[in-house]
Amino acid sequence: MSGARSKLALFLCGCYVVALGAHTGEESVADHHEAEYYVAAVYEHPSILSLNPLALISRQEALELMNQNLDIYEQQVMTAAQKARMLLGT
């Protein structure tokens, strides 16, 4: 697995754990199912794209842009987790 893929896989696994609420010891996932509700946050940010969207860019440049967008999304996931949001929609 390439470095970018392993980082992405690790990031997505982290998002999954945060979304399930497994990041805290206070409440279990079962407790949330019993309550039959979820607290969700919806987040959207302007994507960071290449300066010329019609021009071809290298794989490295594409990965850098993707990672910049994922860094922003990761910050928002952590903010949502701190506010006890269980689901983050984009």
Distance bins in CASP14 RR format, pairs under 12 A and 6 or more apart:
PFRMAT RR
TARGET T0000
AUTHOR 0000-0000-0000
RMODE 2
METHOD distances of the structure
MODEL  1
1 7 0 0 0 0 1 0 0 0 0 0 0
1 8 0 0 0 0 1 0 0 0 0 0 0
1 9 1 0 0 1 0 0 0 0 0 0 0
1 10 0 0 0 0 0 1 0 0 0 0 0
2 8 0 0 0 0 1 0 0 0 0 0 0
2 9 0 0 0 0 0 1 0 0 0 0 0
2 59 0 0 0 0 0 1 0 0 0 0 0
2 60 0 0 0 0 0 1 0 0 0 0 0
2 63 0 0 0 0 1 0 0 0 0 0 0
3 9 0 0 0 0 1 0 0 0 0 0 0
3 10 0 0 0 0 1 0 0 0 0 0 0
3 11 0 0 0 0 0 1 0 0 0 0 0
3 63 0 0 0 0 1 0 0 0 0 0 0
3 67 0 0 0 0 0 1 0 0 0 0 0
4 10 0 0 0 0 0 1 0 0 0 0 0
4 11 0 0 0 0 0 1 0 0 0 0 0
4 59 0 0 0 0 1 0 0 0 0 0 0
4 60 0 0 0 0 1 0 0 0 0 0 0
4 62 0 0 0 0 1 0 0 0 0 0 0
4 63 1 0 1 0 0 0 0 0 0 0 0
4 64 0 0 0 0 1 0 0 0 0 0 0
4 65 0 0 0 0 0 1 0 0 0 0 0
4 66 1 0 0 1 0 0 0 0 0 0 0
4 67 1 0 0 1 0 0 0 0 0 0 0
4 70 0 0 0 0 1 0 0 0 0 0 0
5 11 0 0 0 0 0 1 0 0 0 0 0
5 12 0 0 0 0 0 1 0 0 0 0 0
5 63 0 0 0 0 1 0 0 0 0 0 0
5 66 0 0 0 0 0 1 0 0 0 0 0
5 67 0 0 0 0 0 1 0 0 0 0 0
6 12 0 0 0 0 0 1 0 0 0 0 0
6 13 0 0 0 0 0 1 0 0 0 0 0
7 13 0 0 0 0 0 1 0 0 0 0 0
7 14 0 0 0 0 0 1 0 0 0 0 0
7 63 0 0 0 0 1 0 0 0 0 0 0
7 66 0 0 0 0 0 1 0 0 0 0 0
7 67 1 0 0 1 0 0 0 0 0 0 0
7 70 0 0 0 0 1 0 0 0 0 0 0
7 71 0 0 0 0 0 1 0 0 0 0 0
7 74 0 0 0 0 0 1 0 0 0 0 0
8 14 0 0 0 0 0 1 0 0 0 0 0
8 15 0 0 0 0 0 1 0 0 0 0 0
8 63 0 0 0 0 1 0 0 0 0 0 0
8 66 0 0 0 0 1 0 0 0 0 0 0
8 67 0 0 0 0 1 0 0 0 0 0 0
8 69 0 0 0 0 0 1 0 0 0 0 0
8 70 1 0 0 1 0 0 0 0 0 0 0
8 71 0 0 0 0 0 1 0 0 0 0 0
8 73 0 0 0 0 0 1 0 0 0 0 0
8 74 0 0 0 0 0 1 0 0 0 0 0
9 15 0 0 0 0 0 1 0 0 0 0 0
9 16 0 0 0 0 0 1 0 0 0 0 0
9 70 0 0 0 0 0 1 0 0 0 0 0
10 16 0 0 0 0 0 1 0 0 0 0 0
10 17 0 0 0 0 0 1 0 0 0 0 0
10 70 0 0 0 0 0 1 0 0 0 0 0
10 74 0 0 0 0 0 1 0 0 0 0 0
11 17 0 0 0 0 0 1 0 0 0 0 0
11 18 0 0 0 0 0 1 0 0 0 0 0
11 66 0 0 0 0 0 1 0 0 0 0 0
11 67 0 0 0 0 1 0 0 0 0 0 0
11 69 0 0 0 0 0 1 0 0 0 0 0
11 70 1 0 0 1 0 0 0 0 0 0 0
11 71 0 0 0 0 1 0 0 0 0 0 0
11 73 0 0 0 0 1 0 0 0 0 0 0
11 74 1 0 0 1 0 0 0 0 0 0 0
11 75 0 0 0 0 0 1 0 0 0 0 0
11 77 0 0 0 0 1 0 0 0 0 0 0
11 78 0 0 0 0 0 1 0 0 0 0 0
12 18 0 0 0 0 0 1 0 0 0 0 0
12 19 0 0 0 0 0 1 0 0 0 0 0
12 70 0 0 0 0 1 0 0 0 0 0 0
12 73 0 0 0 0 0 1 0 0 0 0 0
12 74 0 0 0 0 0 1 0 0 0 0 0
12 77 0 0 0 0 0 1 0 0 0 0 0
13 19 0 0 0 0 0 1 0 0 0 0 0
13 20 0 0 0 0 0 1 0 0 0 0 0
13 22 0 0 0 0 0 1 0 0 0 0 0
13 77 0 0 0 0 0 1 0 0 0 0 0
14 20 0 0 0 0 1 0 0 0 0 0 0
14 21 0 0 0 0 0 1 0 0 0 0 0
14 22 0 0 0 0 1 0 0 0 0 0 0
14 23 0 0 0 0 1 0 0 0 0 0 0
14 70 0 0 0 0 0 1 0 0 0 0 0
14 73 0 0 0 0 0 1 0 0 0 0 0
14 74 0 0 0 0 1 0 0 0 0 0 0
14 77 1 0 0 1 0 0 0 0 0 0 0
14 78 0 0 0 0 0 1 0 0 0 0 0
14 81 0 0 0 0 1 0 0 0 0 0 0
14 88 0 0 0 0 0 1 0 0 0 0 0
15 21 0 0 0 0 0 1 0 0 0 0 0
15 22 0 0 0 0 0 1 0 0 0 0 0
15 23 0 0 0 0 0 1 0 0 0 0 0
15 43 0 0 0 0 0 1 0 0 0 0 0
15 70 0 0 0 0 1 0 0 0 0 0 0
15 73 0 0 0 0 1 0 0 0 0 0 0
15 74 0 0 0 0 1 0 0 0 0 0 0
15 76 0 0 0 0 0 1 0 0 0 0 0
15 77 1 0 1 0 0 0 0 0 0 0 0
15 78 0 0 0 0 1 0 0 0 0 0 0
15 80 0 0 0 0 1 0 0 0 0 0 0
15 81 0 0 0 0 1 0 0 0 0 0 0
15 85 0 0 0 0 0 1 0 0 0 0 0
15 86 0 0 0 0 0 1 0 0 0 0 0
15 87 0 0 0 0 0 1 0 0 0 0 0
15 88 1 0 0 1 0 0 0 0 0 0 0
15 89 0 0 0 0 0 1 0 0 0 0 0
15 90 0 0 0 0 0 1 0 0 0 0 0
16 22 0 0 0 0 1 0 0 0 0 0 0
16 23 0 0 0 0 0 1 0 0 0 0 0
16 29 0 0 0 0 0 1 0 0 0 0 0
16 77 0 0 0 0 0 1 0 0 0 0 0
16 81 0 0 0 0 0 1 0 0 0 0 0
16 86 0 0 0 0 0 1 0 0 0 0 0
16 87 0 0 0 0 0 1 0 0 0 0 0
16 88 0 0 0 0 0 1 0 0 0 0 0
17 23 1 0 0 1 0 0 0 0 0 0 0
17 24 0 0 0 0 0 1 0 0 0 0 0
17 29 0 0 0 0 0 1 0 0 0 0 0
17 77 0 0 0 0 0 1 0 0 0 0 0
17 78 0 0 0 0 0 1 0 0 0 0 0
17 81 0 0 0 0 1 0 0 0 0 0 0
17 86 0 0 0 0 0 1 0 0 0 0 0
18 24 0 0 0 0 1 0 0 0 0 0 0
18 41 0 0 0 0 0 1 0 0 0 0 0
18 73 0 0 0 0 0 1 0 0 0 0 0
18 74 0 0 0 0 1 0 0 0 0 0 0
18 76 0 0 0 0 0 1 0 0 0 0 0
18 77 1 0 1 0 0 0 0 0 0 0 0
18 78 1 0 0 1 0 0 0 0 0 0 0
18 79 0 0 0 0 0 1 0 0 0 0 0
18 80 1 0 0 1 0 0 0 0 0 0 0
18 81 1 0 1 0 0 0 0 0 0 0 0
18 82 0 0 0 0 1 0 0 0 0 0 0
18 83 0 0 0 0 0 1 0 0 0 0 0
18 84 0 0 0 0 0 1 0 0 0 0 0
18 85 0 0 0 0 1 0 0 0 0 0 0
18 86 0 0 0 0 1 0 0 0 0 0 0
18 87 0 0 0 0 1 0 0 0 0 0 0
18 88 1 0 0 1 0 0 0 0 0 0 0
19 29 0 0 0 0 0 1 0 0 0 0 0
19 32 0 0 0 0 0 1 0 0 0 0 0
19 38 0 0 0 0 1 0 0 0 0 0 0
19 39 0 0 0 0 0 1 0 0 0 0 0
19 40 0 0 0 0 1 0 0 0 0 0 0
19 41 0 0 0 0 0 1 0 0 0 0 0
19 77 0 0 0 0 1 0 0 0 0 0 0
19 80 0 0 0 0 1 0 0 0 0 0 0
19 81 0 0 0 0 1 0 0 0 0 0 0
19 84 0 0 0 0 0 1 0 0 0 0 0
19 85 0 0 0 0 1 0 0 0 0 0 0
19 86 1 0 0 1 0 0 0 0 0 0 0
19 87 1 0 1 0 0 0 0 0 0 0 0
19 88 1 0 0 1 0 0 0 0 0 0 0
19 89 0 0 0 0 1 0 0 0 0 0 0
19 90 0 0 0 0 0 1 0 0 0 0 0
20 27 0 0 0 0 0 1 0 0 0 0 0
20 28 0 0 0 0 1 0 0 0 0 0 0
20 29 1 0 1 0 0 0 0 0 0 0 0
20 30 0 0 0 0 0 1 0 0 0 0 0
20 31 0 0 0 0 0 1 0 0 0 0 0
20 32 0 0 0 0 1 0 0 0 0 0 0
20 33 0 0 0 0 0 1 0 0 0 0 0
20 38 0 0 0 0 0 1 0 0 0 0 0
20 81 0 0 0 0 0 1 0 0 0 0 0
20 85 0 0 0 0 0 1 0 0 0 0 0
20 86 1 0 0 1 0 0 0 0 0 0 0
20 87 0 0 0 0 1 0 0 0 0 0 0
20 88 0 0 0 0 0 1 0 0 0 0 0
21 27 1 0 0 1 0 0 0 0 0 0 0
21 28 0 0 0 0 1 0 0 0 0 0 0
21 29 1 0 0 1 0 0 0 0 0 0 0
21 30 0 0 0 0 0 1 0 0 0 0 0
21 31 0 0 0 0 1 0 0 0 0 0 0
21 32 1 0 0 1 0 0 0 0 0 0 0
21 33 0 0 0 0 0 1 0 0 0 0 0
21 38 0 0 0 0 1 0 0 0 0 0 0
21 39 0 0 0 0 0 1 0 0 0 0 0
21 77 0 0 0 0 0 1 0 0 0 0 0
21 80 0 0 0 0 0 1 0 0 0 0 0
21 81 1 0 0 1 0 0 0 0 0 0 0
21 82 0 0 0 0 0 1 0 0 0 0 0
21 84 0 0 0 0 1 0 0 0 0 0 0
21 85 0 0 0 0 1 0 0 0 0 0 0
21 86 1 0 1 0 0 0 0 0 0 0 0
21 87 0 0 0 0 1 0 0 0 0 0 0
21 88 0 0 0 0 0 1 0 0 0 0 0
22 28 0 0 0 0 1 0 0 0 0 0 0
22 29 1 0 0 1 0 0 0 0 0 0 0
22 30 0 0 0 0 0 1 0 0 0 0 0
22 31 0 0 0 0 0 1 0 0 0 0 0
22 32 0 0 0 0 0 1 0 0 0 0 0
22 81 0 0 0 0 0 1 0 0 0 0 0
22 86 0 0 0 0 0 1 0 0 0 0 0
23 29 0 0 0 0 0 1 0 0 0 0 0
23 77 0 0 0 0 0 1 0 0 0 0 0
23 78 0 0 0 0 1 0 0 0 0 0 0
23 80 0 0 0 0 0 1 0 0 0 0 0
23 81 1 0 1 0 0 0 0 0 0 0 0
23 82 0 0 0 0 1 0 0 0 0 0 0
23 84 0 0 0 0 1 0 0 0 0 0 0
23 85 0 0 0 0 0 1 0 0 0 0 0
23 86 0 0 0 0 0 1 0 0 0 0 0
24 31 0 0 0 0 0 1 0 0 0 0 0
24 32 0 0 0 0 0 1 0 0 0 0 0
24 81 0 0 0 0 1 0 0 0 0 0 0
24 82 0 0 0 0 0 1 0 0 0 0 0
24 83 0 0 0 0 0 1 0 0 0 0 0
24 84 1 0 0 1 0 0 0 0 0 0 0
24 85 0 0 0 0 0 1 0 0 0 0 0
24 86 0 0 0 0 0 1 0 0 0 0 0
25 31 0 0 0 0 0 1 0 0 0 0 0
25 84 0 0 0 0 0 1 0 0 0 0 0
26 32 0 0 0 0 0 1 0 0 0 0 0
26 84 0 0 0 0 1 0 0 0 0 0 0
27 33 0 0 0 0 0 1 0 0 0 0 0
27 34 0 0 0 0 0 1 0 0 0 0 0
27 35 0 0 0 0 1 0 0 0 0 0 0
27 38 0 0 0 0 0 1 0 0 0 0 0
27 39 0 0 0 0 0 1 0 0 0 0 0
27 84 0 0 0 0 1 0 0 0 0 0 0
27 86 0 0 0 0 1 0 0 0 0 0 0
28 34 0 0 0 0 1 0 0 0 0 0 0
28 35 0 0 0 0 0 1 0 0 0 0 0
29 35 0 0 0 0 0 1 0 0 0 0 0
29 38 0 0 0 0 0 1 0 0 0 0 0
29 86 0 0 0 0 1 0 0 0 0 0 0
30 36 0 0 0 0 0 1 0 0 0 0 0
31 37 0 0 0 0 0 1 0 0 0 0 0
31 38 0 0 0 0 0 1 0 0 0 0 0
31 86 0 0 0 0 0 1 0 0 0 0 0
32 38 1 0 0 1 0 0 0 0 0 0 0
32 39 0 0 0 0 1 0 0 0 0 0 0
32 40 0 0 0 0 0 1 0 0 0 0 0
32 84 0 0 0 0 0 1 0 0 0 0 0
32 85 0 0 0 0 0 1 0 0 0 0 0
32 86 1 0 0 1 0 0 0 0 0 0 0
32 87 0 0 0 0 0 1 0 0 0 0 0
33 86 0 0 0 0 0 1 0 0 0 0 0
35 86 0 0 0 0 0 1 0 0 0 0 0
37 86 0 0 0 0 1 0 0 0 0 0 0
37 87 0 0 0 0 0 1 0 0 0 0 0
38 80 0 0 0 0 0 1 0 0 0 0 0
38 84 0 0 0 0 0 1 0 0 0 0 0
38 85 0 0 0 0 1 0 0 0 0 0 0
38 86 1 0 1 0 0 0 0 0 0 0 0
38 87 1 0 1 0 0 0 0 0 0 0 0
38 88 0 0 0 0 0 1 0 0 0 0 0
38 89 0 0 0 0 0 1 0 0 0 0 0
39 80 0 0 0 0 1 0 0 0 0 0 0
39 81 0 0 0 0 0 1 0 0 0 0 0
39 83 0 0 0 0 1 0 0 0 0 0 0
39 84 1 0 0 1 0 0 0 0 0 0 0
39 85 1 0 1 0 0 0 0 0 0 0 0
39 86 1 0 1 0 0 0 0 0 0 0 0
39 87 1 0 0 1 0 0 0 0 0 0 0
39 88 0 0 0 0 0 1 0 0 0 0 0
40 80 0 0 0 0 1 0 0 0 0 0 0
40 83 0 0 0 0 0 1 0 0 0 0 0
40 84 0 0 0 0 0 1 0 0 0 0 0
40 85 1 0 0 1 0 0 0 0 0 0 0
40 86 1 0 0 1 0 0 0 0 0 0 0
40 87 1 0 1 0 0 0 0 0 0 0 0
40 88 1 0 0 1 0 0 0 0 0 0 0
40 89 1 0 0 1 0 0 0 0 0 0 0
40 90 0 0 0 0 0 1 0 0 0 0 0
41 76 1 0 0 1 0 0 0 0 0 0 0
41 77 0 0 0 0 1 0 0 0 0 0 0
41 78 0 0 0 0 0 1 0 0 0 0 0
41 79 0 0 0 0 1 0 0 0 0 0 0
41 80 1 0 1 0 0 0 0 0 0 0 0
41 81 0 0 0 0 1 0 0 0 0 0 0
41 82 0 0 0 0 0 1 0 0 0 0 0
41 83 1 0 0 1 0 0 0 0 0 0 0
41 84 0 0 0 0 1 0 0 0 0 0 0
41 85 1 0 1 0 0 0 0 0 0 0 0
41 86 0 0 0 0 1 0 0 0 0 0 0
41 87 1 0 0 1 0 0 0 0 0 0 0
41 88 1 0 1 0 0 0 0 0 0 0 0
41 89 1 0 0 1 0 0 0 0 0 0 0
41 90 0 0 0 0 1 0 0 0 0 0 0
42 76 0 0 0 0 0 1 0 0 0 0 0
42 80 0 0 0 0 1 0 0 0 0 0 0
42 85 0 0 0 0 1 0 0 0 0 0 0
42 87 0 0 0 0 1 0 0 0 0 0 0
42 88 1 0 0 1 0 0 0 0 0 0 0
42 89 1 0 1 0 0 0 0 0 0 0 0
42 90 1 0 0 1 0 0 0 0 0 0 0
43 72 0 0 0 0 1 0 0 0 0 0 0
43 73 1 0 0 1 0 0 0 0 0 0 0
43 74 0 0 0 0 0 1 0 0 0 0 0
43 75 0 0 0 0 1 0 0 0 0 0 0
43 76 1 0 1 0 0 0 0 0 0 0 0
43 77 0 0 0 0 1 0 0 0 0 0 0
43 78 0 0 0 0 0 1 0 0 0 0 0
43 79 0 0 0 0 1 0 0 0 0 0 0
43 80 1 0 0 1 0 0 0 0 0 0 0
43 83 0 0 0 0 0 1 0 0 0 0 0
43 85 0 0 0 0 1 0 0 0 0 0 0
43 87 0 0 0 0 0 1 0 0 0 0 0
43 88 1 0 0 1 0 0 0 0 0 0 0
43 89 1 0 0 1 0 0 0 0 0 0 0
43 90 1 0 1 0 0 0 0 0 0 0 0
44 69 0 0 0 0 0 1 0 0 0 0 0
44 72 0 0 0 0 0 1 0 0 0 0 0
44 73 0 0 0 0 0 1 0 0 0 0 0
44 76 0 0 0 0 1 0 0 0 0 0 0
44 88 0 0 0 0 0 1 0 0 0 0 0
44 89 0 0 0 0 1 0 0 0 0 0 0
44 90 1 0 0 1 0 0 0 0 0 0 0
45 68 0 0 0 0 0 1 0 0 0 0 0
45 69 1 0 0 1 0 0 0 0 0 0 0
45 70 0 0 0 0 0 1 0 0 0 0 0
45 71 0 0 0 0 0 1 0 0 0 0 0
45 72 1 0 1 0 0 0 0 0 0 0 0
45 73 1 0 0 1 0 0 0 0 0 0 0
45 74 0 0 0 0 0 1 0 0 0 0 0
45 75 0 0 0 0 1 0 0 0 0 0 0
45 76 1 0 0 1 0 0 0 0 0 0 0
45 90 0 0 0 0 1 0 0 0 0 0 0
46 68 0 0 0 0 0 1 0 0 0 0 0
46 69 0 0 0 0 1 0 0 0 0 0 0
46 72 0 0 0 0 1 0 0 0 0 0 0
47 53 0 0 0 0 0 1 0 0 0 0 0
47 65 0 0 0 0 1 0 0 0 0 0 0
47 66 0 0 0 0 1 0 0 0 0 0 0
47 68 0 0 0 0 1 0 0 0 0 0 0
47 69 1 0 1 0 0 0 0 0 0 0 0
47 70 0 0 0 0 0 1 0 0 0 0 0
47 72 0 0 0 0 1 0 0 0 0 0 0
47 73 0 0 0 0 0 1 0 0 0 0 0
47 90 0 0 0 0 0 1 0 0 0 0 0
48 61 0 0 0 0 0 1 0 0 0 0 0
48 62 0 0 0 0 0 1 0 0 0 0 0
48 64 0 0 0 0 1 0 0 0 0 0 0
48 65 1 0 1 0 0 0 0 0 0 0 0
48 66 0 0 0 0 1 0 0 0 0 0 0
48 67 0 0 0 0 1 0 0 0 0 0 0
48 68 1 0 1 0 0 0 0 0 0 0 0
48 69 1 0 1 0 0 0 0 0 0 0 0
48 70 0 0 0 0 0 1 0 0 0 0 0
48 71 0 0 0 0 1 0 0 0 0 0 0
48 72 1 0 0 1 0 0 0 0 0 0 0
48 73 0 0 0 0 0 1 0 0 0 0 0
49 55 0 0 0 0 0 1 0 0 0 0 0
49 57 0 0 0 0 1 0 0 0 0 0 0
49 61 0 0 0 0 0 1 0 0 0 0 0
49 62 0 0 0 0 0 1 0 0 0 0 0
49 64 0 0 0 0 0 1 0 0 0 0 0
49 65 1 0 0 1 0 0 0 0 0 0 0
49 66 0 0 0 0 0 1 0 0 0 0 0
49 68 0 0 0 0 1 0 0 0 0 0 0
49 69 0 0 0 0 1 0 0 0 0 0 0
50 56 0 0 0 0 1 0 0 0 0 0 0
50 57 1 0 1 0 0 0 0 0 0 0 0
50 58 0 0 0 0 0 1 0 0 0 0 0
50 61 1 0 0 1 0 0 0 0 0 0 0
50 62 0 0 0 0 1 0 0 0 0 0 0
50 64 0 0 0 0 1 0 0 0 0 0 0
50 65 1 0 0 1 0 0 0 0 0 0 0
50 66 0 0 0 0 0 1 0 0 0 0 0
50 68 0 0 0 0 0 1 0 0 0 0 0
50 69 0 0 0 0 0 1 0 0 0 0 0
51 57 0 0 0 0 1 0 0 0 0 0 0
51 61 0 0 0 0 0 1 0 0 0 0 0
51 65 0 0 0 0 0 1 0 0 0 0 0
52 61 0 0 0 0 0 1 0 0 0 0 0
53 62 0 0 0 0 0 1 0 0 0 0 0
53 65 0 0 0 0 0 1 0 0 0 0 0
55 61 0 0 0 0 0 1 0 0 0 0 0
55 62 0 0 0 0 0 1 0 0 0 0 0
56 62 0 0 0 0 1 0 0 0 0 0 0
57 63 0 0 0 0 1 0 0 0 0 0 0
57 64 0 0 0 0 1 0 0 0 0 0 0
57 65 1 0 0 1 0 0 0 0 0 0 0
57 66 0 0 0 0 0 1 0 0 0 0 0
58 64 0 0 0 0 1 0 0 0 0 0 0
58 65 0 0 0 0 0 1 0 0 0 0 0
59 65 0 0 0 0 0 1 0 0 0 0 0
59 66 0 0 0 0 0 1 0 0 0 0 0
60 66 0 0 0 0 0 1 0 0 0 0 0
60 67 0 0 0 0 0 1 0 0 0 0 0
61 67 0 0 0 0 0 1 0 0 0 0 0
61 68 0 0 0 0 0 1 0 0 0 0 0
62 68 0 0 0 0 0 1 0 0 0 0 0
62 69 0 0 0 0 0 1 0 0 0 0 0
63 69 0 0 0 0 0 1 0 0 0 0 0
63 70 0 0 0 0 0 1 0 0 0 0 0
64 70 0 0 0 0 0 1 0 0 0 0 0
64 71 0 0 0 0 0 1 0 0 0 0 0
65 71 0 0 0 0 0 1 0 0 0 0 0
65 72 0 0 0 0 0 1 0 0 0 0 0
66 72 0 0 0 0 0 1 0 0 0 0 0
66 73 0 0 0 0 0 1 0 0 0 0 0
67 73 0 0 0 0 0 1 0 0 0 0 0
67 74 0 0 0 0 1 0 0 0 0 0 0
68 74 0 0 0 0 0 1 0 0 0 0 0
68 75 0 0 0 0 0 1 0 0 0 0 0
69 75 0 0 0 0 0 1 0 0 0 0 0
69 76 0 0 0 0 0 1 0 0 0 0 0
69 90 0 0 0 0 0 1 0 0 0 0 0
70 76 0 0 0 0 0 1 0 0 0 0 0
70 77 0 0 0 0 1 0 0 0 0 0 0
70 90 0 0 0 0 0 1 0 0 0 0 0
71 77 0 0 0 0 0 1 0 0 0 0 0
71 78 0 0 0 0 0 1 0 0 0 0 0
72 78 0 0 0 0 0 1 0 0 0 0 0
72 79 0 0 0 0 0 1 0 0 0 0 0
72 90 0 0 0 0 0 1 0 0 0 0 0
73 79 0 0 0 0 0 1 0 0 0 0 0
73 80 0 0 0 0 0 1 0 0 0 0 0
73 88 0 0 0 0 1 0 0 0 0 0 0
73 89 0 0 0 0 0 1 0 0 0 0 0
73 90 1 0 0 1 0 0 0 0 0 0 0
74 80 0 0 0 0 0 1 0 0 0 0 0
74 81 0 0 0 0 0 1 0 0 0 0 0
74 88 0 0 0 0 0 1 0 0 0 0 0
75 81 0 0 0 0 0 1 0 0 0 0 0
75 82 0 0 0 0 0 1 0 0 0 0 0
75 88 0 0 0 0 0 1 0 0 0 0 0
76 82 0 0 0 0 0 1 0 0 0 0 0
76 83 0 0 0 0 0 1 0 0 0 0 0
76 85 0 0 0 0 1 0 0 0 0 0 0
76 88 1 0 0 1 0 0 0 0 0 0 0
76 89 0 0 0 0 1 0 0 0 0 0 0
76 90 0 0 0 0 1 0 0 0 0 0 0
77 83 0 0 0 0 0 1 0 0 0 0 0
77 85 0 0 0 0 1 0 0 0 0 0 0
77 86 0 0 0 0 0 1 0 0 0 0 0
77 87 0 0 0 0 0 1 0 0 0 0 0
77 88 1 0 1 0 0 0 0 0 0 0 0
77 89 0 0 0 0 1 0 0 0 0 0 0
77 90 0 0 0 0 1 0 0 0 0 0 0
78 85 0 0 0 0 0 1 0 0 0 0 0
78 88 0 0 0 0 0 1 0 0 0 0 0
79 85 0 0 0 0 1 0 0 0 0 0 0
79 88 0 0 0 0 1 0 0 0 0 0 0
80 86 0 0 0 0 1 0 0 0 0 0 0
80 87 0 0 0 0 1 0 0 0 0 0 0
80 88 1 0 1 0 0 0 0 0 0 0 0
80 89 0 0 0 0 1 0 0 0 0 0 0
80 90 0 0 0 0 0 1 0 0 0 0 0
81 87 0 0 0 0 0 1 0 0 0 0 0
81 88 0 0 0 0 1 0 0 0 0 0 0
82 88 0 0 0 0 0 1 0 0 0 0 0
END
